[in-house]
Amino acid sequence: MNAIWIKLGFAAFATSFLIDVAVRAPITRRMARGALDPRRGGRLLALLARVELTVLFLAVADMVAKPTGADTSPLVAGGAILALVTLGAAFAGMPARKDVAAA
């Protein structure tokens, strides 16, 4: 079990689990209580799905490529892709700034 691609697969599973438990479940509970606008909650859930789908695709790529610790370029590329998608989802999920007109 020293293969890094197996550890990355377990990390992808753990990441997906944590996204569901720590983020998705509270959002759905808030939507069910009526504390969160359904449109905003749906948008947040769609953004989370995008991040989780990226984790899934990276896990599949990891299982196909089976990188070792010496193969740094696939690991760096996968980390960069995950970081970019996560940052994009975070920025897309932020509420729009309302500009105040100067008097």
C-alpha positions as a Markdown table, in Angstrom:
| # | Residue | x | y | z |
|---|---|---|---|---|
| 1 | Met | 0.0 | 0.0 | 0.0 |
| 2 | Asn | 2.9 | 2.3 | -0.6 |
| 3 | Ala | 1.6 | 3.4 | -4.0 |
| 4 | Ile | 0.8 | 7.0 | -4.0 |
| 5 | Trp | -2.1 | 6.6 | -6.5 |
| 6 | Ile | -3.9 | 4.4 | -4.0 |
| 7 | Lys | -3.5 | 7.1 | -1.3 |
| 8 | Leu | -4.7 | 9.7 | -3.7 |
| 9 | Gly | -7.8 | 7.6 | -4.4 |
| 10 | Phe | -8.5 | 7.4 | -0.7 |
| 11 | Ala | -8.0 | 11.1 | -0.4 |
| 12 | Ala | -10.5 | 11.7 | -3.2 |
| 13 | Phe | -13.1 | 9.6 | -1.4 |
| 14 | Ala | -12.4 | 11.4 | 1.9 |
| 15 | Thr | -12.7 | 14.8 | 0.1 |
| 16 | Ser | -16.0 | 13.8 | -1.4 |
| 17 | Phe | -17.3 | 12.6 | 1.9 |
| 18 | Leu | -16.3 | 15.8 | 3.7 |
| 19 | Ile | -17.9 | 18.0 | 1.1 |
| 20 | Asp | -21.1 | 16.0 | 1.5 |
| 21 | Val | -21.1 | 16.0 | 5.3 |
| 22 | Ala | -19.6 | 19.4 | 6.1 |
| 23 | Val | -21.1 | 21.6 | 3.3 |
| 24 | Arg | -23.9 | 19.9 | 1.3 |
| 25 | Ala | -25.9 | 18.6 | 4.3 |
| 26 | Pro | -26.0 | 22.0 | 6.1 |
| 27 | Ile | -27.0 | 23.8 | 2.9 |
| 28 | Thr | -29.9 | 21.3 | 2.3 |
| 29 | Arg | -31.0 | 21.6 | 6.0 |
| 30 | Arg | -31.0 | 25.4 | 5.7 |
| 31 | Met | -33.0 | 25.2 | 2.5 |
| 32 | Ala | -35.5 | 22.8 | 4.1 |
| 33 | Arg | -36.0 | 25.1 | 7.1 |
| 34 | Gly | -36.5 | 28.0 | 4.7 |
| 35 | Ala | -33.5 | 29.9 | 6.1 |
| 36 | Leu | -31.8 | 29.9 | 2.6 |
| 37 | Asp | -33.3 | 31.1 | -0.6 |
| 38 | Pro | -33.9 | 28.0 | -2.8 |
| 39 | Arg | -32.4 | 29.6 | -5.9 |
| 40 | Arg | -29.2 | 30.6 | -3.9 |
| 41 | Gly | -29.1 | 27.1 | -2.3 |
| 42 | Gly | -29.5 | 25.4 | -5.7 |
| 43 | Arg | -26.7 | 27.5 | -7.1 |
| 44 | Leu | -24.4 | 26.6 | -4.2 |
| 45 | Leu | -25.2 | 22.9 | -4.6 |
| 46 | Ala | -24.5 | 23.1 | -8.3 |
| 47 | Leu | -21.1 | 24.7 | -7.6 |
| 48 | Leu | -20.4 | 22.0 | -5.0 |
| 49 | Ala | -21.3 | 19.4 | -7.6 |
| 50 | Arg | -18.8 | 21.0 | -10.0 |
| 51 | Val | -16.0 | 20.6 | -7.4 |
| 52 | Glu | -17.0 | 17.1 | -6.5 |
| 53 | Leu | -17.1 | 16.1 | -10.2 |
| 54 | Thr | -13.6 | 17.5 | -10.6 |
| 55 | Val | -12.4 | 15.4 | -7.7 |
| 56 | Leu | -14.0 | 12.3 | -9.3 |
| 57 | Phe | -12.4 | 13.0 | -12.7 |
| 58 | Leu | -9.0 | 13.6 | -11.0 |
| 59 | Ala | -9.5 | 10.3 | -9.1 |
| 60 | Val | -10.2 | 8.4 | -12.4 |
| 61 | Ala | -7.2 | 10.1 | -14.1 |
| 62 | Asp | -5.1 | 9.1 | -11.0 |
| 63 | Met | -6.3 | 5.5 | -11.3 |
| 64 | Val | -5.5 | 5.3 | -15.0 |
| 65 | Ala | -2.1 | 7.1 | -14.9 |
| 66 | Lys | -1.0 | 5.4 | -11.6 |
| 67 | Pro | 1.6 | 8.1 | -10.8 |
| 68 | Thr | 4.5 | 7.4 | -8.5 |
| 69 | Gly | 6.2 | 9.8 | -6.1 |
| 70 | Ala | 8.8 | 10.5 | -8.8 |
| 71 | Asp | 6.1 | 11.6 | -11.3 |
| 72 | Thr | 5.7 | 15.2 | -10.1 |
| 73 | Ser | 4.1 | 16.7 | -13.2 |
| 74 | Pro | 0.8 | 14.8 | -13.1 |
| 75 | Leu | 0.5 | 15.4 | -9.4 |
| 76 | Val | 1.2 | 19.2 | -9.8 |
| 77 | Ala | -1.2 | 19.3 | -12.8 |
| 78 | Gly | -4.0 | 17.6 | -10.8 |
| 79 | Gly | -3.5 | 19.8 | -7.8 |
| 80 | Ala | -3.5 | 22.9 | -10.0 |
| 81 | Ile | -6.7 | 21.8 | -11.7 |
| 82 | Leu | -8.4 | 21.1 | -8.4 |
| 83 | Ala | -7.3 | 24.5 | -7.0 |
| 84 | Leu | -8.5 | 26.4 | -10.0 |
| 85 | Val | -11.9 | 24.7 | -10.0 |
| 86 | Thr | -12.3 | 25.2 | -6.3 |
| 87 | Leu | -11.3 | 28.9 | -6.5 |
| 88 | Gly | -13.7 | 29.4 | -9.4 |
| 89 | Ala | -16.6 | 27.8 | -7.5 |
| 90 | Ala | -15.8 | 29.9 | -4.5 |
| 91 | Phe | -15.7 | 33.1 | -6.4 |
| 92 | Ala | -18.9 | 32.1 | -8.3 |
| 93 | Gly | -20.6 | 31.4 | -5.1 |
| 94 | Met | -19.9 | 34.7 | -3.5 |
| 95 | Pro | -22.8 | 37.2 | -3.5 |
| 96 | Ala | -22.7 | 39.9 | -6.1 |
| 97 | Arg | -21.6 | 43.3 | -4.8 |
| 98 | Lys | -24.2 | 45.9 | -4.9 |
| 99 | Asp | -22.7 | 49.2 | -6.1 |
| 100 | Val | -23.9 | 52.2 | -4.2 |
| 101 | Ala | -24.4 | 55.2 | -6.6 |
| 102 | Ala | -22.5 | 58.2 | -5.5 |
| 103 | Ala | -24.8 | 61.1 | -4.7 |
